[in-house]
Amino acid sequence: MDIARDVKRENLISAGEDKKIIFLDFKKINIDTQNSLLKTFEDAAKNSHIFLFVPSQDFLLDTIKSRGRIIQGERVLDFSLAKDFFEGDFIKREKIIGKIDKNNIAVFMDSLENLIVESENLDRGFYEKFLYLKKYIFDKGISLKNILT
């Protein structure tokens, strides 16, 4: 939320200047922060350009995505851990979740999603639930363990 206030302040300062470019780099971004940024994006000065860098567009609200252009970089996936998780039992999955570095949650979730989609017996309902939960993975009080086990 502080980020949204800082961006808004910078944006207001830029109203009388030539151009203002703001870069926001998030390893993770929760729903509250995104909602705070929405108004800032809508009210941006004409001479402002705001770049939002996130590990995956899947973590962004549709309303955020609709207010800009998506430029997708190369996805880096790590299938070894995701495959072990996908094939493991409850105890193994808990151990794997405990090993995941907080900065690599997005890579893990993208890798897991890729394995789910490529599985021979794709359960559409499960996949839709996975995508829904994936959006909230960085919210306050959300535990990767609670979502994935």
C-alpha positions as CSV (number, residue, x, y, z in Angstrom):
1,M,0.0,0.0,0.0
2,D,2.9,2.3,0.7
3,I,4.1,1.6,-2.8
4,A,0.9,2.8,-4.3
5,R,1.1,6.0,-2.3
6,D,4.7,6.5,-3.4
7,V,3.8,6.0,-7.0
8,K,0.8,8.4,-6.7
9,R,3.1,11.1,-5.2
10,E,5.7,10.6,-7.9
11,N,2.9,10.8,-10.5
12,L,1.6,14.0,-9.1
13,I,5.1,15.5,-9.1
14,S,5.5,14.5,-12.7
15,A,2.3,16.3,-13.9
16,G,4.2,19.5,-14.7
17,E,7.5,17.9,-15.9
18,D,8.5,16.4,-19.2
19,K,8.3,12.7,-18.7
20,K,8.2,10.4,-15.6
21,I,9.1,6.7,-15.9
22,I,8.4,4.6,-12.8
23,F,9.7,1.0,-12.5
24,L,8.1,-1.4,-10.0
25,D,9.8,-4.7,-9.6
26,F,7.9,-7.3,-7.5
27,K,9.1,-10.8,-6.6
28,K,5.6,-11.1,-5.2
29,I,2.6,-8.8,-5.2
30,N,-0.6,-9.4,-3.2
31,I,-4.2,-8.5,-4.0
32,D,-4.3,-5.5,-1.6
33,T,-1.3,-3.9,-3.2
34,Q,-2.7,-4.5,-6.7
35,N,-6.0,-2.9,-5.7
36,S,-4.1,0.1,-4.3
37,L,-2.3,0.5,-7.6
38,L,-5.4,0.4,-9.7
39,K,-6.5,4.0,-9.0
40,T,-2.9,5.2,-9.5
41,F,-2.8,3.6,-12.9
42,E,-6.2,5.1,-13.9
43,D,-5.2,8.6,-12.8
44,A,-1.6,8.5,-14.2
45,A,-0.5,11.8,-15.7
46,K,-0.2,11.7,-19.5
47,N,3.5,12.1,-19.3
48,S,3.9,9.1,-16.9
49,H,4.9,5.6,-17.8
50,I,4.7,2.9,-15.2
51,F,6.4,-0.4,-15.7
52,L,5.4,-3.3,-13.5
53,F,7.7,-6.3,-13.4
54,V,6.3,-9.6,-11.9
55,P,7.5,-13.2,-12.1
56,S,4.3,-14.2,-13.9
57,Q,1.2,-12.4,-15.2
58,D,-0.9,-15.1,-13.7
59,F,-0.5,-13.5,-10.3
60,L,-2.0,-10.2,-11.6
61,L,-5.6,-9.2,-11.3
62,D,-7.5,-9.0,-14.6
63,T,-8.2,-5.3,-13.9
64,I,-4.5,-4.6,-13.6
65,K,-3.7,-6.5,-16.8
66,S,-6.5,-4.6,-18.7
67,R,-4.9,-1.2,-17.9
68,G,-1.7,-1.8,-19.7
69,R,0.3,-3.9,-22.1
70,I,1.6,-7.3,-21.3
71,I,5.2,-8.0,-22.4
72,Q,6.0,-11.5,-21.5
73,G,9.6,-12.5,-21.0
74,E,11.1,-16.0,-21.1
75,R,9.6,-18.3,-18.5
76,V,12.1,-20.1,-16.4
77,L,10.7,-23.4,-15.1
78,D,12.1,-26.0,-12.8
79,F,10.4,-29.2,-13.4
80,S,12.4,-31.4,-11.1
81,L,10.9,-30.1,-7.8
82,A,7.4,-29.7,-9.4
83,K,7.5,-33.3,-10.7
84,D,8.5,-34.7,-7.3
85,F,5.6,-32.7,-5.8
86,F,3.1,-33.8,-8.4
87,E,4.0,-37.5,-8.0
88,G,4.5,-37.4,-4.2
89,D,2.2,-38.4,-1.4
90,F,1.1,-35.9,1.3
91,I,4.2,-36.3,3.5
92,K,6.6,-35.8,0.5
93,R,4.6,-32.8,-0.7
94,E,4.9,-31.2,2.8
95,K,8.7,-31.7,2.7
96,I,9.0,-30.2,-0.8
97,I,6.9,-27.1,0.2
98,G,9.2,-26.6,3.2
99,K,12.2,-26.5,0.8
100,I,10.8,-23.8,-1.6
101,D,12.4,-20.4,-1.2
102,K,9.9,-17.6,-1.0
103,N,11.5,-15.9,-4.0
104,N,11.0,-19.1,-6.1
105,I,7.3,-19.7,-5.4
106,A,6.2,-18.2,-8.8
107,V,8.7,-20.5,-10.7
108,F,7.4,-23.5,-8.7
109,M,3.8,-22.7,-9.3
110,D,4.4,-22.1,-13.0
111,S,6.3,-25.4,-13.3
112,L,3.5,-27.2,-11.4
113,E,0.9,-25.7,-13.7
114,N,2.8,-26.8,-16.7
115,L,2.8,-30.4,-15.4
116,I,-0.9,-30.3,-14.6
117,V,-1.7,-29.1,-18.1
118,E,0.5,-31.7,-19.8
119,S,-0.8,-34.6,-17.7
120,E,-2.6,-37.3,-19.6
121,N,-5.7,-37.2,-17.4
122,L,-6.3,-33.5,-16.9
123,D,-9.0,-32.8,-14.4
124,R,-10.5,-29.5,-15.6
125,G,-12.2,-28.7,-12.3
126,F,-8.9,-29.3,-10.4
127,Y,-7.0,-27.1,-12.9
128,E,-9.5,-24.2,-12.6
129,K,-9.2,-24.4,-8.7
130,F,-5.5,-24.4,-9.0
131,L,-5.5,-21.2,-11.2
132,Y,-7.9,-19.6,-8.8
133,L,-5.7,-20.3,-5.8
134,K,-2.6,-19.3,-7.6
135,K,-3.8,-15.7,-7.8
136,Y,-3.9,-15.5,-4.0
137,I,-0.5,-17.1,-3.3
138,F,1.1,-13.9,-2.2
139,D,-1.7,-12.5,-0.1
140,K,-1.2,-11.9,3.6
141,G,-1.9,-14.9,5.8
142,I,-1.9,-17.3,2.8
143,S,0.3,-20.4,3.2
144,L,1.7,-22.3,0.3
145,K,1.4,-25.4,2.5
146,N,-2.4,-24.8,3.1
147,I,-3.1,-24.2,-0.6
148,L,-1.1,-27.1,-2.1
149,T,-1.7,-29.9,0.5
